[in-house]
Amino acid sequence: MKRKILTGTIWMSFGSIFSRVLGVIYIIPWLIMLGSKANQFTAQALFNTAYVPYSLFLLLGTSGFPSAISRKIAIYNAQHRFFDSRKIFKHALIFMTLSGVVCGLLFFGSAPIIAANSPIVDKAAATVIIRALVPALIILPVMSVIRGWFQGFQDMKPFGVSQFIEQLARVIFILLATYIGYQILDLSLTAVIALSTFAAFIGAIASLVYLYGHYQRQAPLYTQLQQTSQPLTPNSTLHIFKTLFQESLPFIFVGSAIMLNQLLDQFTFKQILTATTNLNGTAIQNMFTQFSANPGKITTVIISLALAISETSLPILAGAQGDHQQEATIIEDNFRLLLIILTPVVVTLTLLAGQVNTIFFGFDSRGGSLMGVAIAMSFVLSLFVDALALLQSLGKHRLAVYLVGMALVLKVLLQYPCVRYFKDYGALYATAIAFGVPAILGIYYLLSRYSYHANFADIRLILKVNGFYLVGVVLLYFGFQLFNFSDTKLSALLFTASFSLVALAYYWLISSKFGYCSACFLKNLKKLKNPPFGGFF
């Protein structure tokens, strides 16, 4: 069982993290092709203006429901009820097709309203770019159900691989469309960015082709399960879907917390600064790009690490309910893994924020500073995501919903004073405080309830290791700063690569010095009989 969980974790992490890494790397050639700094700022702002509400609509159309379906299918399969699994899968496909169409139409109709209330100078261009995402919004809910079908069979490979293929096809289309459209055909900036957002539909089609092929390859297994299946039970389809909705609603609300936070920034930042400063529309748009659009490309990778860990813990913890000792052990393992991976990553990237910003978006001292604050803030969001996933795994949906509500209320209350006095930094400060408070409360609840059942000395040791790493790596960074690196992209890349390697070696050294084995994950991986990346496709 542990080997199956580890293999599934690797596939889920592979799809989630590598697809996001691809979504960051392509930014460099894409922005270079767009030319001037003004074009780059405008493109990033327009792109982000479209993708934040799109992600929320997509989350509302997919989050929770496919996960509930996968859990239902897993239960049916354990009971040898393949016909019931297939029935709910077919009905879910129909329902999610309708859900995609409805969400797509609503998104299309609301595009002018979203554009008018966003910190964008050209509202007409924003409307066109937002609507370019409608085809993807229609098709992706269907794809999420197909992924849920494979998850129900504990087959995580198609989930991870399809995510990667989706992003790869999207990135290739973006770069080709931008080069051909902007460099050769001389299309407008709006048209090129609209093609770049339409690429989400191209990625979805590529992913669906892969998923269909995998389904066909699994046909012999489904035939075998059909032959040994119990007869179809006469359960009402309406009753099944009612149950699924009840299970899904808390996941939808909790899962949309970060997107709702970003939407609050998008819909309030311009209005607050317009009312309290003399800044013009272009200046506000550029500030929005620097604190939201640009750092978001990096912070999403960090948060995906926490998501990969929490998504893995969720079904395991749910299956251990009632066994307090096992629950405590799983929670301890979760926090251990989170702290081992996340802390050194966030600390290192926060120090390197200026160089990272230079590599992707060009040298800008204020942009680098905002990048550092945003990366540090992503640690708070990661703790929030992980704590709430654990609470939901334990069936504490009401508490999770309450903590999300608290975060959003705090964000609303803090947004105006923070943005007024600290401008772009203020939006990040408001987010850190608003999500930090419920994250601490959630973690306190978990530890206070389960510290009696588990030994958390190991986590205290990890905190000590991370404390020494923080002090040492800060001194190391100031040592590297003594060398006279220029502010070019190449220089920033060399600085980042060399510093990261030395920092990694230092973290490994102090882990070994304190007697904690950082390589335990690799040792467990070597024990797997079937390595997850064998036979990629």
C-alpha positions as CSV (number, residue, x, y, z in Angstrom):
1,M,0.0,0.0,0.0
2,K,2.8,2.4,0.9
3,R,4.5,1.7,-2.5
4,K,1.2,2.4,-4.3
5,I,0.7,5.6,-2.4
6,L,4.3,6.7,-3.2
7,T,4.0,5.9,-6.9
8,G,0.7,7.8,-7.1
9,T,2.2,10.7,-5.2
10,I,5.1,10.9,-7.7
11,W,2.7,10.8,-10.7
12,M,0.5,13.5,-9.2
13,S,3.5,15.6,-8.3
14,F,5.0,15.1,-11.7
15,G,1.9,16.4,-13.5
16,S,1.3,19.3,-11.1
17,I,4.8,20.6,-10.7
18,F,6.3,20.0,-14.1
19,S,3.3,21.5,-15.9
20,R,3.7,24.6,-13.8
21,V,7.4,24.7,-14.4
22,L,6.7,24.7,-18.1
23,G,4.2,27.4,-17.5
24,V,7.0,29.5,-16.1
25,I,9.9,28.8,-18.5
26,Y,8.0,29.7,-21.6
27,I,7.6,33.3,-20.2
28,I,11.2,34.1,-21.2
29,P,11.0,33.6,-25.0
30,W,7.4,34.8,-25.1
31,L,8.2,38.2,-23.5
32,I,11.3,38.5,-25.7
33,M,9.2,38.1,-28.8
34,L,6.8,40.8,-27.6
35,G,9.5,43.4,-27.7
36,S,9.4,46.5,-25.6
37,K,9.1,46.7,-21.8
38,A,5.7,48.5,-22.2
39,N,4.4,45.6,-24.4
40,Q,5.6,43.1,-21.8
41,F,3.9,44.8,-18.9
42,T,0.7,45.2,-20.9
43,A,0.8,41.5,-22.0
44,Q,1.3,40.2,-18.5
45,A,-1.5,42.4,-17.1
46,L,-3.9,41.3,-19.8
47,F,-3.0,37.7,-19.5
48,N,-3.4,37.7,-15.7
49,T,-6.7,39.7,-16.0
50,A,-8.1,36.9,-18.1
51,Y,-6.7,33.9,-16.3
52,V,-7.6,34.7,-12.7
53,P,-11.4,34.8,-13.3
54,Y,-11.0,32.0,-15.8
55,S,-9.3,29.8,-13.1
56,L,-12.2,30.6,-10.7
57,F,-14.8,29.7,-13.2
58,L,-12.9,26.5,-14.1
59,L,-12.6,25.7,-10.4
60,L,-16.3,26.1,-9.9
61,G,-17.0,23.9,-12.9
62,T,-14.6,21.1,-11.9
63,S,-13.4,21.3,-8.3
64,G,-14.9,18.8,-5.8
65,F,-17.3,17.0,-8.1
66,P,-14.8,14.9,-10.1
67,S,-13.0,14.2,-6.8
68,A,-16.3,13.0,-5.3
69,I,-16.9,10.8,-8.4
70,S,-13.4,9.3,-8.1
71,R,-14.1,8.4,-4.5
72,K,-17.4,6.9,-5.4
73,I,-15.9,4.8,-8.2
74,A,-13.1,3.6,-5.9
75,I,-15.8,2.4,-3.5
76,Y,-17.7,0.6,-6.2
77,N,-14.6,-1.0,-7.5
78,A,-13.7,-2.3,-4.1
79,Q,-17.2,-3.9,-4.0
80,H,-16.9,-5.4,-7.5
81,R,-19.6,-3.1,-8.8
82,F,-18.1,-2.1,-12.2
83,F,-21.5,-1.5,-13.8
84,D,-22.3,1.0,-11.1
85,S,-18.9,2.7,-11.7
86,R,-19.6,2.9,-15.4
87,K,-23.1,4.3,-14.9
88,I,-22.0,7.1,-12.7
89,F,-19.1,7.9,-15.1
90,K,-21.5,8.2,-18.1
91,H,-23.9,10.4,-16.2
92,A,-21.1,12.5,-14.9
93,L,-19.8,13.1,-18.4
94,I,-23.2,14.4,-19.5
95,F,-23.5,16.6,-16.5
96,M,-20.0,18.1,-16.8
97,T,-20.6,18.8,-20.5
98,L,-23.6,20.9,-19.5
99,S,-21.6,22.4,-16.7
100,G,-18.9,23.4,-19.1
101,V,-21.3,25.0,-21.5
102,V,-23.1,27.0,-18.8
103,C,-19.8,28.2,-17.3
104,G,-18.5,29.1,-20.7
105,L,-21.6,31.2,-21.5
106,L,-21.5,32.9,-18.2
107,F,-17.8,33.7,-18.6
108,F,-18.5,35.0,-22.2
109,G,-21.3,37.3,-21.0
110,S,-19.4,38.6,-17.9
111,A,-16.2,39.4,-19.9
112,P,-17.0,43.1,-20.3
113,I,-17.8,43.5,-16.6
114,I,-14.5,41.7,-15.6
115,A,-12.5,43.9,-17.9
116,A,-14.2,47.1,-16.7
117,N,-13.3,46.4,-13.1
118,S,-9.8,45.2,-13.6
119,P,-6.6,47.4,-13.5
120,I,-6.3,47.4,-17.3
121,V,-6.1,50.5,-19.6
122,D,-7.6,48.9,-22.7
123,K,-11.0,47.4,-21.7
124,A,-11.9,46.2,-25.2
125,A,-8.7,44.3,-25.5
126,A,-9.2,42.6,-22.1
127,T,-12.7,41.6,-23.2
128,V,-11.5,39.9,-26.3
129,I,-8.7,38.1,-24.4
130,I,-11.1,36.9,-21.7
131,R,-13.5,35.5,-24.3
132,A,-10.7,33.6,-26.0
133,L,-10.6,31.3,-23.0
134,V,-14.3,30.2,-23.4
135,P,-13.6,27.1,-25.6
136,A,-11.2,25.8,-23.0
137,L,-13.7,26.4,-20.2
138,I,-16.3,24.3,-22.0
139,I,-14.1,21.3,-22.6
140,L,-12.0,21.1,-19.4
141,P,-14.8,20.0,-17.0
142,V,-15.3,16.9,-19.2
143,M,-11.6,16.1,-19.0
144,S,-11.6,16.5,-15.2
145,V,-14.3,13.7,-15.0
146,I,-12.2,11.4,-17.2
147,R,-9.2,12.0,-14.9
148,G,-11.5,11.2,-12.0
149,W,-12.4,7.9,-13.6
150,F,-8.8,6.8,-13.7
151,Q,-8.2,8.1,-10.1
152,G,-11.1,5.9,-9.0
153,F,-9.1,2.9,-10.4
154,Q,-6.0,4.2,-8.4
155,D,-4.3,4.8,-11.8
156,M,-2.6,8.1,-11.3
157,K,-0.3,7.9,-14.3
158,P,-2.9,9.3,-16.8
159,F,-3.6,12.2,-14.4
160,G,0.0,13.3,-14.2
161,V,0.9,12.6,-17.8
162,S,-2.2,14.3,-19.2
163,Q,-1.5,17.4,-17.2
164,F,2.0,17.6,-18.6
165,I,0.9,17.0,-22.2
166,E,-1.8,19.6,-21.8
167,Q,0.7,22.2,-20.7
168,L,3.3,21.2,-23.3
169,A,0.9,21.5,-26.2
170,R,-0.3,24.9,-24.7
171,V,3.2,26.3,-24.5
172,I,4.2,25.1,-28.0
173,F,1.1,26.8,-29.4
174,I,1.7,30.0,-27.5
175,L,5.3,30.3,-28.8
176,L,4.4,29.4,-32.4
177,A,1.4,31.7,-32.5
178,T,3.3,34.6,-31.0
179,Y,6.3,34.2,-33.3
180,I,4.2,33.7,-36.5
181,G,1.5,36.2,-35.5
182,Y,3.7,39.0,-34.1
183,Q,7.0,38.6,-35.9
184,I,5.8,37.4,-39.3
185,L,2.2,38.4,-39.8
186,D,2.5,41.6,-37.8
187,L,-0.7,41.0,-35.9
188,S,-1.7,43.4,-33.1
189,L,-0.6,42.8,-29.5
190,T,-4.3,42.1,-28.5
191,A,-4.6,39.4,-31.2
192,V,-1.4,37.7,-30.2
193,I,-2.3,37.6,-26.5
194,A,-5.8,36.3,-27.4
195,L,-4.1,33.5,-29.3
196,S,-1.9,32.8,-26.3
197,T,-5.0,32.4,-24.1
198,F,-6.8,30.4,-26.7
199,A,-3.8,27.9,-26.4
200,A,-5.5,26.5,-23.2
201,F,-8.1,24.9,-25.6
202,I,-5.3,23.4,-27.7
203,G,-3.7,21.9,-24.6
204,A,-7.1,20.5,-23.5
205,I,-7.6,18.8,-26.9
206,A,-4.1,17.2,-26.7
207,S,-4.8,16.0,-23.2
208,L,-8.1,14.5,-24.2
209,V,-6.4,12.6,-27.1
210,Y,-3.9,11.1,-24.6
211,L,-6.7,10.2,-22.1
212,Y,-8.8,8.5,-24.8
213,G,-5.8,6.5,-25.9
214,H,-5.1,5.4,-22.4
215,Y,-8.7,4.4,-21.9
216,Q,-8.5,2.2,-25.0
217,R,-5.3,0.5,-23.7
218,Q,-7.2,-0.3,-20.5
219,A,-10.1,-1.9,-22.4
220,P,-9.1,-5.5,-21.6
221,L,-9.1,-4.6,-17.8
222,Y,-12.5,-3.1,-18.1
223,T,-13.8,-6.2,-19.9
224,Q,-12.4,-8.4,-17.2
225,L,-14.0,-6.3,-14.5
226,Q,-17.3,-6.4,-16.3
227,Q,-17.3,-10.2,-16.3
228,T,-16.7,-10.4,-12.6
229,S,-19.0,-7.4,-11.6
230,Q,-22.1,-7.5,-9.5
231,P,-25.3,-6.7,-11.3
232,L,-26.2,-3.0,-11.7
233,T,-28.0,-1.8,-8.5
234,P,-31.3,0.0,-8.9
235,N,-30.1,3.2,-7.1
236,S,-31.6,6.4,-8.3
237,T,-29.2,8.5,-10.4
238,L,-30.7,11.6,-8.8
239,H,-30.0,10.3,-5.3
240,I,-26.4,9.5,-6.3
241,F,-25.8,13.0,-7.7
242,K,-27.4,14.6,-4.6
243,T,-24.9,12.8,-2.4
244,L,-22.0,13.8,-4.7
245,F,-23.1,17.5,-4.6
246,Q,-23.3,17.4,-0.8
247,E,-19.7,16.0,-0.6
248,S,-18.4,18.4,-3.3
249,L,-19.7,21.8,-2.1
250,P,-17.2,22.2,0.8
251,F,-14.3,21.2,-1.5
252,I,-15.4,23.8,-4.1
253,F,-15.6,26.6,-1.6
254,V,-12.3,25.7,0.2
255,G,-10.6,25.1,-3.2
256,S,-11.5,28.5,-4.5
257,A,-10.1,30.5,-1.6
258,I,-6.8,31.5,-3.3
259,M,-8.6,32.4,-6.6
260,L,-11.1,34.5,-4.7
261,N,-8.3,36.3,-3.0
262,Q,-6.7,37.0,-6.4
263,L,-10.0,38.2,-7.7
264,L,-10.3,40.6,-4.8
265,D,-7.0,42.1,-5.7
266,Q,-8.0,42.4,-9.4
267,F,-11.3,44.1,-8.6
268,T,-10.2,46.4,-5.8
269,F,-6.6,47.4,-6.4
270,K,-7.3,50.0,-9.2
271,Q,-10.3,51.4,-7.4
272,I,-8.5,52.0,-4.1
273,L,-5.4,53.6,-5.8
274,T,-7.6,55.7,-8.1
275,A,-9.5,57.1,-5.1
276,T,-6.5,57.6,-2.8
277,T,-3.6,58.6,-5.2
278,N,-2.9,60.6,-8.4
279,L,-1.5,57.6,-10.3
280,N,-2.6,57.2,-13.8
281,G,-4.1,54.0,-15.4
282,T,-0.8,52.8,-16.9
283,A,1.1,53.2,-13.6
284,I,-1.6,51.2,-11.8
285,Q,-1.6,48.5,-14.5
286,N,2.2,48.2,-14.3
287,M,2.0,47.9,-10.4
288,F,-0.6,45.2,-10.8
289,T,1.7,43.3,-13.2
290,Q,4.6,43.5,-10.8
291,F,2.9,42.4,-7.6
292,S,0.3,39.9,-9.0
293,A,0.9,38.8,-12.6
294,N,4.7,38.3,-12.5
295,P,5.2,36.7,-9.1
296,G,2.1,34.5,-9.7
297,K,4.2,32.5,-12.3
298,I,6.7,31.6,-9.6
299,T,4.4,31.3,-6.5
300,T,2.1,28.8,-8.3
301,V,5.0,26.3,-8.5
302,I,5.6,26.7,-4.8
303,I,2.0,26.2,-3.8
304,S,1.8,23.2,-6.2
305,L,4.3,21.5,-3.9
306,A,2.0,21.9,-1.0
307,L,-1.0,20.8,-3.1
308,A,0.8,17.6,-4.2
309,I,1.5,16.7,-0.6
310,S,-2.0,17.6,0.7
311,E,-3.7,15.8,-2.2
312,T,-1.8,12.7,-1.4
313,S,-2.5,12.9,2.3
314,L,-6.3,13.5,1.8
315,P,-7.4,9.9,0.8
316,I,-4.9,8.3,3.2
317,L,-6.1,10.3,6.1
318,A,-9.8,9.8,5.2
319,G,-9.3,6.1,5.2
320,A,-7.7,6.2,8.7
321,Q,-10.6,7.9,10.5
322,G,-11.3,6.5,13.9
323,D,-7.7,5.3,14.4
324,H,-6.3,8.3,16.3
325,Q,-2.7,6.9,16.4
326,Q,-2.7,6.4,12.6
327,E,-4.3,9.8,12.0
328,A,-1.6,11.4,14.1
329,T,1.2,9.6,12.3
330,I,-0.2,10.6,8.9
331,I,-0.5,14.3,10.0
332,E,3.1,14.1,11.4
333,D,4.3,12.7,8.1
334,N,2.5,15.4,6.2
335,F,4.0,18.3,8.2
336,R,7.4,16.6,8.1
337,L,7.4,16.4,4.3
338,L,6.0,19.9,3.9
339,L,8.7,21.4,6.1
340,I,11.5,19.4,4.5
341,I,10.6,20.5,1.0
342,L,8.9,23.8,1.3
343,T,11.0,25.7,3.8
344,P,14.4,25.6,2.0
345,V,12.7,26.2,-1.3
346,V,10.9,29.4,-0.1
347,V,13.9,30.7,1.8
348,T,16.2,30.2,-1.1
349,L,13.8,31.7,-3.7
350,T,13.0,34.7,-1.5
351,L,16.7,35.5,-1.3
352,L,17.1,35.0,-5.1
353,A,13.9,37.0,-5.9
354,G,15.8,39.8,-7.6
355,Q,17.7,37.4,-9.8
356,V,14.6,35.3,-10.5
357,N,12.7,38.5,-11.5
358,T,15.6,39.5,-13.8
359,I,15.7,36.1,-15.5
360,F,12.1,36.1,-16.4
361,F,11.0,39.8,-16.6
362,G,14.2,41.8,-16.8
363,F,16.0,43.8,-14.2
364,D,13.8,45.9,-12.0
365,S,14.6,46.6,-8.3
366,R,11.0,47.2,-7.3
367,G,9.8,44.2,-9.2
368,G,12.5,42.0,-7.5
369,S,11.5,43.3,-4.1
370,L,7.8,42.6,-4.8
371,M,8.8,39.1,-6.1
372,G,10.5,38.4,-2.7
373,V,7.5,39.4,-0.7
374,A,5.2,37.4,-2.9
375,I,7.4,34.3,-2.6
376,A,7.5,34.6,1.2
377,M,3.7,35.0,1.2
378,S,3.4,31.8,-0.8
379,F,4.7,29.9,2.2
380,V,1.7,31.2,4.2
381,L,-0.7,30.2,1.4
382,S,1.0,26.7,1.3
383,L,0.4,26.2,5.0
384,F,-3.2,27.3,4.6
385,V,-3.8,24.9,1.7
386,D,-2.2,22.0,3.5
387,A,-3.9,22.6,6.9
388,L,-7.4,22.8,5.3
389,A,-6.8,19.7,3.2
390,L,-6.0,17.8,6.4
391,L,-9.1,19.2,8.1
392,Q,-11.3,18.1,5.2
393,S,-9.7,14.7,5.2
394,L,-10.7,14.3,8.8
395,G,-14.3,15.3,7.9
396,K,-14.0,18.8,9.5
397,H,-15.7,20.5,6.6
398,R,-17.5,23.0,8.7
399,L,-14.3,24.2,10.4
400,A,-12.5,24.3,7.0
401,V,-15.3,26.4,5.5
402,Y,-15.2,28.7,8.6
403,L,-11.5,29.2,8.2
404,V,-11.8,30.1,4.5
405,G,-14.6,32.5,5.4
406,M,-12.4,34.1,8.0
407,A,-9.5,34.5,5.5
408,L,-11.7,36.2,2.9
409,V,-13.3,38.5,5.5
410,L,-9.9,39.5,6.8
411,K,-8.7,40.1,3.2
412,V,-11.7,42.4,2.6
413,L,-11.2,44.3,5.8
414,L,-7.4,44.7,5.4
415,Q,-7.3,45.4,1.7
416,Y,-8.3,49.2,1.7
417,P,-5.9,50.3,4.5
418,C,-3.0,48.2,3.3
419,V,-3.3,49.2,-0.3
420,R,-3.8,52.8,0.6
421,Y,-0.7,53.1,2.7
422,F,1.6,50.5,1.1
423,K,0.1,50.3,-2.4
424,D,1.3,47.2,-4.3
425,Y,3.1,45.8,-1.2
426,G,-0.1,46.4,0.8
427,A,-2.1,43.9,-1.3
428,L,0.5,41.2,-0.5
429,Y,0.6,42.1,3.2
430,A,-3.2,41.9,3.4
431,T,-3.1,38.4,1.8
432,A,-0.3,37.2,4.2
433,I,-2.2,38.3,7.3
434,A,-5.6,37.2,6.1
435,F,-4.5,33.7,5.3
436,G,-1.8,33.4,7.9
437,V,-4.3,33.7,10.8
438,P,-6.6,30.9,9.8
439,A,-3.6,28.8,8.7
440,I,-2.1,29.1,12.3
441,L,-5.5,28.3,13.8
442,G,-5.9,25.2,11.6
443,I,-2.4,23.9,12.4
444,Y,-3.0,24.6,16.1
445,Y,-6.2,22.6,16.0
446,L,-4.5,19.7,14.4
447,L,-1.4,19.7,16.6
448,S,-3.4,20.2,19.8
449,R,-5.7,17.4,19.0
450,Y,-3.1,14.9,17.9
451,S,0.1,15.8,19.8
452,Y,-1.0,13.4,22.6
453,H,-1.1,10.5,20.1
454,A,2.1,11.2,18.1
455,N,5.7,12.1,18.8
456,F,6.4,15.5,17.2
457,A,10.1,15.6,18.2
458,D,11.0,14.8,14.6
459,I,9.2,17.9,13.4
460,R,11.0,20.0,16.1
461,L,14.3,18.6,14.7
462,I,13.3,19.7,11.2
463,L,12.5,23.2,12.5
464,K,15.9,23.3,14.1
465,V,17.6,22.3,10.8
466,N,15.6,24.9,8.9
467,G,16.5,27.5,11.4
468,F,20.2,26.9,11.0
469,Y,19.7,26.8,7.2
470,L,18.0,30.2,7.3
471,V,20.8,31.8,9.2
472,G,23.5,30.1,7.1
473,V,22.0,30.7,3.7
474,V,21.4,34.4,4.5
475,L,25.1,34.8,5.3
476,L,26.0,32.8,2.2
477,Y,23.9,35.1,0.1
478,F,25.7,38.2,1.4
479,G,29.0,36.4,0.6
480,F,27.9,35.9,-3.0
481,Q,26.9,39.5,-3.2
482,L,30.6,40.5,-2.8
483,F,31.2,39.3,-6.3
484,N,30.4,42.0,-8.9
485,F,27.6,40.4,-10.9
486,S,25.9,42.5,-13.6
487,D,22.1,43.0,-14.0
488,T,21.8,41.0,-17.2
489,K,19.6,37.9,-17.6
490,L,22.7,35.7,-18.1
491,S,24.4,37.0,-15.1
492,A,21.3,36.5,-13.0
493,L,21.0,32.9,-14.2
494,L,24.6,32.1,-13.4
495,F,24.2,33.7,-9.9
496,T,21.0,31.7,-9.3
497,A,22.4,28.4,-10.5
498,S,25.7,28.7,-8.5
499,F,24.0,29.9,-5.3
500,S,21.3,27.2,-5.4
501,L,23.8,24.4,-5.8
502,V,25.9,25.7,-2.8
503,A,22.7,26.2,-0.8
504,L,21.5,22.7,-1.6
505,A,24.8,21.2,-0.5
506,Y,24.7,23.3,2.7
507,Y,21.1,22.0,3.5
508,W,22.2,18.4,2.9
509,L,25.2,19.0,5.2
510,I,23.3,20.4,8.2
511,S,20.6,17.7,7.8
512,S,23.3,15.1,8.1
513,K,25.0,16.9,10.9
514,F,21.8,16.9,13.0
515,G,21.2,13.3,12.2
516,Y,18.2,13.8,10.0
517,C,18.3,11.9,6.7
518,S,17.1,14.1,3.9
519,A,17.5,11.3,1.4
520,C,14.8,9.1,3.0
521,F,12.4,9.8,0.1
522,L,15.0,8.6,-2.4
523,K,15.6,5.5,-0.4
524,N,11.9,4.7,-0.4
525,L,11.8,5.4,-4.2
526,K,14.5,2.8,-4.8
527,K,12.4,0.2,-3.1
528,L,9.6,0.5,-5.7
529,K,9.3,-2.6,-7.9
530,N,7.8,-0.5,-10.8
531,P,9.4,2.9,-11.0
532,P,6.7,5.5,-11.9
533,F,8.6,7.0,-14.8
534,G,9.2,3.6,-16.5
535,G,7.2,3.5,-19.6
536,F,6.2,7.2,-19.6
537,F,3.5,6.9,-22.2
